[in-house]
Amino acid sequence: PFVVTLGGLTVFRGLTLTISNGGPISGFDASMRWFGTGLIGPVPVPALIFAAAAILCHIVLRYTRYGRAVYAVGGNAEAARLSGLRVDRILVSVYVIVGFFAGLAAFVLSARLNSSEAVAGIGYELTVISAVVIGGTSLFGGIGSVGGTVVGAALIGVLQNGLQFNNVSSYTQSIVIGLILILAVAFDRWLKSRVRR
């Protein structure tokens, strides 16, 4: 799945570059820009979209049969298969859901910037992985929560804003995020080895 994901990323990024001729597409109408810059009362629309998505995912993962199946497949796919779960179908559905939310995030970002560019979002995948792992989700599967991921994303956001506030270059920020990811994965692996003992 990992190689297919990277392959798909490359293919679709190439398609977007081809369609846009490598340039930005801008000048969206006001109804689309509202999703990126609008307010409902004092609250920005992107924040409400994020909150709604987080609450929905939390409810699905925590309180539904499908959510329990996702955790089971993530923890031990073979055991889940032996218990009667359709592992392949669950995995495909998870990839589809993740793709939908990635598309939603891209839509909101484009609306916020009033511009869409094929190279926008490059490097976000590692930032997302860092936020998820910092939030307590195991890369080995079966452990994690939406709440933890929200906290991890908030910590990454605070860190990036702090670095920008102190005039740290974007290149150095990438180094810091990468080091945090390595440390988080190493800590996750250490915890996993402790549990096995």
Backbone as numpy.savetxt, mean C-alpha at the origin, in Angstrom:
# Nx Ny Nz CAx CAy CAz Cx Cy Cz
4.43 -15.27 -7.44 3.62 -14.04 -7.44 4.46 -12.76 -7.44
5.61 -12.82 -6.74 6.44 -11.63 -6.63 7.00 -11.23 -8.00
7.49 -12.23 -8.75 8.05 -11.95 -10.07 6.96 -11.48 -11.02
5.78 -12.10 -10.95 4.67 -11.69 -11.81 4.25 -10.26 -11.49
4.26 -9.91 -10.20 3.91 -8.55 -9.79 4.89 -7.54 -10.38
6.19 -7.84 -10.28 7.20 -6.94 -10.85 7.07 -6.86 -12.37
6.80 -8.02 -13.00 6.61 -8.03 -14.44 5.41 -7.20 -14.86
4.30 -7.36 -14.12 3.11 -6.57 -14.41 3.35 -5.09 -14.22
4.09 -4.74 -13.17 4.44 -3.34 -12.92 5.18 -2.75 -14.11
6.15 -3.50 -14.62 6.93 -3.02 -15.76 6.08 -2.87 -17.00
5.22 -3.86 -17.26 4.35 -3.83 -18.44 3.41 -2.63 -18.40
2.71 -2.45 -17.28 1.73 -1.37 -17.20 2.39 0.01 -17.16
3.57 0.09 -16.55 4.28 1.37 -16.58 4.70 1.69 -18.02
5.11 0.67 -18.76 5.44 0.88 -20.17 4.23 1.31 -20.98
3.07 0.71 -20.68 1.84 1.10 -21.38 1.47 2.55 -21.10
1.59 2.97 -19.84 1.25 4.36 -19.51 2.22 5.34 -20.18
3.49 4.96 -20.27 4.45 5.81 -20.96 4.13 5.90 -22.45
3.69 4.78 -23.02 3.34 4.76 -24.45 2.10 5.60 -24.72
1.07 5.43 -23.90 -0.18 6.17 -24.09 0.02 7.67 -23.92
0.84 8.05 -22.93 1.04 9.48 -22.63 2.21 10.08 -23.38
2.91 9.27 -24.19 4.12 9.72 -24.88 5.17 10.24 -23.90
5.15 9.72 -22.69 6.16 10.08 -21.70 5.94 11.41 -21.03
4.84 12.07 -21.33 4.59 13.39 -20.76 3.41 13.39 -19.80
3.23 14.47 -19.07 2.11 14.56 -18.13 0.79 14.85 -18.83
-0.29 14.42 -18.21 -1.64 14.75 -18.66 -2.25 15.62 -17.57
-2.70 16.80 -17.93 -3.18 17.73 -16.90 -4.46 18.42 -17.36
-4.96 19.30 -16.49 -6.16 20.06 -16.83 -7.45 19.31 -16.59
-7.54 18.62 -15.45 -8.77 17.88 -15.13 -9.87 18.86 -14.73
-11.13 18.42 -14.90 -12.23 19.30 -14.53 -12.40 19.37 -13.02
-13.22 20.31 -12.59 -13.36 20.59 -11.16 -13.93 19.42 -10.38
-14.81 18.63 -11.03 -15.42 17.50 -10.32 -14.38 16.46 -9.94
-13.36 16.27 -10.79 -12.30 15.32 -10.45 -11.35 15.93 -9.42
-11.02 17.20 -9.59 -10.09 17.84 -8.65 -10.64 17.86 -7.23
-11.97 17.83 -7.10 -12.60 17.84 -5.78 -12.15 16.64 -4.95
-11.93 15.50 -5.60 -11.50 14.31 -4.87 -10.10 14.47 -4.29
-9.32 15.39 -4.82 -7.98 15.59 -4.32 -7.80 16.81 -3.45
-8.66 17.82 -3.67 -8.48 19.09 -2.95 -9.73 19.56 -2.23
-10.84 18.85 -2.39 -12.10 19.29 -1.80 -12.15 19.08 -0.30
-13.14 19.71 0.31 -13.37 19.60 1.75 -14.82 19.21 2.00
-15.03 18.38 3.01 -16.37 18.14 3.54 -16.33 18.65 4.98
-16.90 19.83 5.17 -16.69 20.52 6.44 -15.23 20.93 6.52
-14.58 20.66 7.64 -13.16 21.01 7.76 -12.21 19.89 7.32
-12.79 18.76 6.89 -11.97 17.57 6.63 -11.69 17.43 5.13
-10.43 17.26 4.74 -10.10 17.04 3.33 -10.70 15.74 2.81
-11.18 15.77 1.57 -11.78 14.58 0.97 -10.81 13.40 0.92
-9.52 13.60 0.56 -8.60 12.45 0.56 -8.51 11.76 1.93
-8.56 12.55 3.01 -8.51 11.97 4.35 -9.74 11.12 4.62
-10.90 11.58 4.15 -12.13 10.81 4.34 -12.12 9.53 3.52
-11.58 9.60 2.30 -11.47 8.40 1.47 -10.55 7.39 2.14
-9.43 7.87 2.67 -8.50 6.99 3.37 -9.16 6.35 4.59
-9.86 7.16 5.37 -10.51 6.64 6.58 -11.57 5.60 6.23
-12.36 5.89 5.20 -13.41 4.95 4.78 -12.81 3.63 4.31
-11.72 3.71 3.53 -11.07 2.49 3.05 -10.48 1.69 4.20
-9.86 2.38 5.16 -9.26 1.69 6.30 -10.32 1.00 7.16
-11.42 1.69 7.42 -12.49 1.11 8.24 -13.12 -0.09 7.53
-13.36 0.05 6.23 -13.95 -1.05 5.46 -13.05 -2.28 5.49
-11.75 -2.08 5.25 -10.81 -3.21 5.24 -10.70 -3.84 6.63
-10.72 -3.00 7.67 -10.66 -3.53 9.04 -11.86 -4.42 9.33
-13.04 -3.96 8.95 -14.26 -4.75 9.19 -14.20 -6.07 8.43
-13.79 -6.01 7.17 -13.73 -7.23 6.35 -12.74 -8.23 6.92
-11.54 -7.76 7.27 -10.51 -8.67 7.77 -10.83 -9.20 9.16
-11.46 -8.39 9.98 -11.66 -8.76 11.38 -12.95 -9.54 11.63
-13.99 -9.23 10.85 -15.31 -9.75 11.22 -16.00 -10.60 10.15
-15.32 -10.92 9.06 -15.97 -11.73 8.03 -15.23 -13.04 7.80
-15.96 -13.98 7.22 -15.36 -15.27 6.89 -14.22 -15.09 5.87
-14.43 -14.18 4.93 -13.39 -13.93 3.93 -12.11 -13.43 4.59
-12.24 -12.53 5.56 -11.06 -12.01 6.26 -10.30 -13.10 6.98
-11.03 -14.00 7.64 -10.37 -15.12 8.33 -9.67 -16.02 7.33
-10.28 -16.18 6.15 -9.66 -17.01 5.11 -8.37 -16.38 4.61
-8.36 -15.06 4.48 -7.15 -14.36 4.04 -6.01 -14.57 5.03
-6.31 -14.44 6.32 -5.29 -14.68 7.35 -4.81 -16.12 7.31
-5.74 -17.05 7.11 -5.37 -18.47 7.08 -4.44 -18.77 5.91
-4.76 -18.23 4.75 -3.92 -18.46 3.57 -2.56 -17.79 3.75
-2.55 -16.60 4.32 -1.29 -15.91 4.56 -0.41 -16.62 5.56
-1.03 -17.23 6.57 -0.25 -17.93 7.59 0.30 -19.25 7.13
-0.51 -20.03 6.43 -0.08 -21.35 5.96 -1.00 -21.77 4.83
-0.57 -21.53 3.60 -1.42 -21.79 2.44 -1.76 -23.27 2.31
-0.79 -24.14 2.60 -1.04 -25.57 2.45 -2.06 -26.06 3.47
-1.94 -25.59 4.71 -2.92 -25.97 5.74 -4.30 -25.43 5.38
-4.34 -24.22 4.83 -5.62 -23.64 4.42 -6.25 -24.46 3.30
-5.42 -24.93 2.37 -5.93 -25.75 1.27 -6.48 -27.07 1.80
-5.77 -27.68 2.74 -6.22 -28.95 3.31 -7.50 -28.79 4.12
-7.74 -27.58 4.64 -8.96 -27.34 5.41 -10.15 -26.98 4.52
-9.92 -26.98 3.21 -11.03 -26.77 2.28 -11.13 -25.39 1.66
-10.21 -24.51 1.98 -10.25 -23.17 1.40 -9.72 -23.18 -0.03
-10.31 -22.37 -0.87 -9.85 -22.24 -2.26 -8.72 -21.21 -2.29
-7.54 -21.68 -2.05 -6.38 -20.79 -1.86 -6.12 -19.92 -3.08
-6.11 -20.51 -4.27 -5.81 -19.74 -5.48 -6.83 -18.62 -5.69
-8.09 -18.93 -5.46 -9.14 -17.92 -5.64 -8.97 -16.78 -4.62
-8.63 -17.13 -3.40 -8.44 -16.11 -2.37 -7.24 -15.23 -2.71
-6.15 -15.84 -3.16 -4.97 -15.07 -3.53 -5.27 -14.10 -4.67
-5.96 -14.59 -5.70 -6.30 -13.72 -6.82 -7.19 -12.56 -6.36
-8.16 -12.86 -5.50 -9.05 -11.80 -5.02 -8.28 -10.75 -4.23
-7.29 -11.18 -3.45 -6.48 -10.22 -2.68 -5.69 -9.32 -3.63
-5.11 -9.91 -4.68 -4.37 -9.10 -5.65 -5.29 -8.10 -6.35
-6.51 -8.52 -6.67 -7.47 -7.62 -7.32 -7.83 -6.46 -6.39
-8.07 -6.77 -5.12 -8.42 -5.73 -4.15 -7.27 -4.74 -3.97
-6.06 -5.26 -3.85 -4.88 -4.39 -3.71 -4.73 -3.51 -4.95
-4.94 -4.09 -6.13 -4.87 -3.32 -7.36 -5.91 -2.20 -7.41
-7.12 -2.51 -6.92 -8.17 -1.49 -6.87 -7.76 -0.32 -5.99
-7.24 -0.62 -4.80 -6.86 0.45 -3.88 -5.64 1.23 -4.39
-4.74 0.55 -5.10 -3.61 1.27 -5.72 -4.13 2.23 -6.78
-5.11 1.77 -7.56 -5.72 2.64 -8.57 -6.46 3.81 -7.94
-7.15 3.55 -6.82 -7.85 4.62 -6.11 -6.86 5.67 -5.60
-5.74 5.20 -5.05 -4.71 6.12 -4.56 -4.14 6.96 -5.71
-3.93 6.32 -6.87 -3.41 7.05 -8.03 -4.42 8.10 -8.50
-5.70 7.74 -8.46 -6.75 8.68 -8.86 -6.76 9.91 -7.94
-6.69 9.68 -6.63 -6.71 10.78 -5.67 -5.46 11.65 -5.83
-4.30 11.01 -6.03 -3.06 11.77 -6.23 -3.14 12.63 -7.48
-3.65 12.06 -8.57 -3.79 12.83 -9.81 -4.75 14.00 -9.62
-5.85 13.75 -8.90 -6.81 14.82 -8.64 -6.19 15.91 -7.78
-5.36 15.52 -6.84 -4.73 16.49 -5.94 -3.72 17.37 -6.69
-2.96 16.74 -7.59 -1.93 17.47 -8.33 -2.45 18.10 -9.62
-3.71 17.76 -9.99 -4.28 18.19 -11.26 -3.39 17.78 -12.43
-2.75 16.65 -12.27 -1.84 16.15 -13.30 -1.60 14.67 -13.09
-1.43 13.96 -14.19 -1.13 12.54 -14.11 0.08 12.25 -14.99
1.04 11.53 -14.43 2.28 11.27 -15.15 2.69 9.82 -14.92
3.19 9.18 -15.96 3.52 7.76 -15.87 4.58 7.47 -14.82
5.48 8.41 -14.59 6.56 8.17 -13.63 6.17 8.57 -12.21
4.96 9.10 -12.02 4.51 9.45 -10.68 4.33 8.18 -9.86
4.76 8.23 -8.62 4.58 7.07 -7.75 5.72 6.08 -7.77
6.75 6.33 -8.58 7.89 5.42 -8.58 8.56 5.46 -7.21
8.77 4.31 -6.63 9.36 4.22 -5.31 8.34 4.11 -4.19
7.06 4.38 -4.51 6.03 4.29 -3.48 5.88 2.87 -2.96
6.15 1.89 -3.84 5.96 0.49 -3.41 6.82 0.15 -2.20
8.06 0.65 -2.17 8.93 0.38 -1.02 8.47 1.15 0.21
7.97 2.36 0.00 7.43 3.14 1.12 6.23 2.43 1.73
5.38 1.89 0.88 4.20 1.15 1.35 4.61 -0.09 2.13
5.56 -0.85 1.58 6.02 -2.05 2.28 6.60 -1.68 3.64
7.37 -0.59 3.68 7.95 -0.15 4.95 6.86 0.18 5.97
5.83 0.90 5.53 4.74 1.27 6.43 4.02 0.04 6.96
3.78 -0.92 6.07 3.06 -2.14 6.46 3.87 -2.95 7.47
5.17 -3.10 7.20 6.01 -3.90 8.09 6.19 -3.20 9.43
6.41 -1.88 9.41 6.53 -1.13 10.65 5.24 -1.24 11.47
4.11 -1.34 10.77 2.83 -1.48 11.44 2.57 -2.85 12.03
3.52 -3.76 11.90 3.39 -5.06 12.55 2.98 -6.21 11.66
2.82 -5.97 10.37 2.48 -7.06 9.46 3.73 -7.87 9.13
3.61 -9.18 9.23 4.74 -10.04 8.92 4.83 -10.29 7.42
6.02 -10.17 6.87 6.22 -10.49 5.46 6.08 -11.98 5.20
6.09 -12.77 6.27 5.94 -14.21 6.13 4.47 -14.62 6.18
3.57 -13.66 6.39 2.14 -13.91 6.30 1.47 -14.27 7.60
0.15 -14.09 7.62 -0.67 -14.53 8.73 -0.77 -13.59 9.91
0.03 -12.54 9.94 0.05 -11.60 11.06 -0.03 -10.18 10.52
-0.90 -9.38 11.12 -1.01 -7.99 10.71 -2.41 -7.46 10.92
-2.54 -6.15 10.85 -3.85 -5.52 11.03 -3.88 -4.21 10.27
-5.09 -3.78 9.94 -5.25 -2.50 9.26 -4.83 -1.36 10.18
-5.20 -1.46 11.46 -4.82 -0.42 12.41 -3.32 -0.25 12.51
-2.60 -1.36 12.55 -1.15 -1.30 12.59 -0.57 -0.65 11.35
-1.16 -0.97 10.19 -0.70 -0.38 8.94 -0.94 1.12 8.92
-2.07 1.56 9.45 -2.36 2.99 9.53 -1.32 3.69 10.40
-0.98 3.08 11.53 0.04 3.65 12.41 1.39 3.68 11.70
1.73 2.60 11.00 2.99 2.55 10.25 3.06 3.63 9.19
1.95 3.83 8.47 1.91 4.88 7.44 2.06 6.26 8.06
1.43 6.45 9.23 1.55 7.74 9.92 2.99 7.99 10.35
3.66 6.95 10.86 5.05 7.11 11.29 5.96 7.44 10.11
5.74 6.75 8.98 6.54 7.05 7.78 6.28 8.48 7.33
5.01 8.91 7.36 4.67 10.27 6.96 5.33 11.31 7.85
5.28 11.08 9.17 5.92 12.00 10.11 7.43 12.05 9.87
8.03 10.88 9.63 9.47 10.82 9.37 9.83 11.60 8.11
9.08 11.38 7.02 9.37 12.07 5.77 9.18 13.58 5.92
8.11 13.99 6.60 7.89 15.43 6.81 8.99 16.04 7.66
9.44 15.29 8.67 10.53 15.78 9.51 11.82 15.94 8.73
12.11 14.97 7.86 13.31 15.06 7.03 13.23 16.24 6.07
12.04 16.44 5.46 11.87 17.56 4.54 11.98 18.89 5.28
11.43 18.94 6.48 11.49 20.17 7.29 12.93 20.55 7.60
13.79 19.52 7.74 15.20 19.76 8.03 16.05 19.81 6.77
15.37 19.99 5.63 16.04 20.16 4.33 16.92 18.97 3.95
16.49 17.77 4.33 17.20 16.56 3.92 16.77 16.22 2.49
17.72 15.93 1.62 17.41 15.69 0.22 16.56 14.43 0.05
15.83 14.37 -1.06 14.97 13.22 -1.34 15.80 11.95 -1.50
17.04 12.09 -1.97 17.91 10.91 -2.12 18.25 10.33 -0.75
18.57 11.21 0.19 18.87 10.74 1.55 17.63 10.16 2.21
16.47 10.74 1.93 15.22 10.20 2.46 15.01 8.76 1.99
15.33 8.50 0.73 15.20 7.14 0.20 16.12 6.17 0.94
17.33 6.64 1.26 18.27 5.81 2.02 17.70 5.48 3.39
17.14 6.49 4.05 16.57 6.29 5.39 15.41 5.31 5.34
14.51 5.48 4.37 13.36 4.57 4.25 13.83 3.15 3.98
14.84 3.01 3.11 15.38 1.68 2.81 15.98 1.02 4.03
16.73 1.79 4.83 17.33 1.24 6.05 16.25 0.83 7.05
15.20 1.64 7.15 14.10 1.29 8.05 13.44 -0.01 7.61
13.26 -0.17 6.31 12.66 -1.41 5.79 13.53 -2.61 6.12
14.84 -2.48 5.92 15.76 -3.59 6.22 15.70 -3.95 7.70
15.72 -2.93 8.56 15.66 -3.18 10.01 14.34 -3.82 10.41
13.25 -3.35 9.81 11.93 -3.90 10.14 11.82 -5.36 9.72
12.33 -5.67 8.53 12.30 -7.06 8.05 13.18 -7.95 8.92
14.36 -7.44 9.29 15.26 -8.21 10.15 14.61 -8.48 11.51
13.93 -7.47 12.05 13.24 -7.65 13.33 12.10 -8.65 13.21
11.37 -8.58 12.09 10.28 -9.52 11.84 10.81 -10.95 11.76
11.93 -11.11 11.07 12.54 -12.44 10.94 13.02 -12.95 12.30
13.57 -12.05 13.12 14.04 -12.44 14.45 12.87 -12.90 15.32
11.76 -12.14 15.26 10.57 -12.54 16.02 10.05 -13.89 15.57
10.07 -14.11 14.25 9.59 -15.39 13.71 10.44 -16.54 14.22
11.75 -16.34 14.28 12.64 -17.40 14.77 12.42 -17.67 16.25
12.11 -16.61 17.02 11.82 -16.79 18.45 10.55 -17.60 18.66
9.54 -17.32 17.82 8.27 -18.04 17.93 8.46 -19.52 17.62
9.27 -19.80 16.61 9.50 -21.20 16.22 10.19 -22.00 17.32
11.02 -21.32 18.12 11.69 -22.01 19.22 10.72 -22.37 20.34
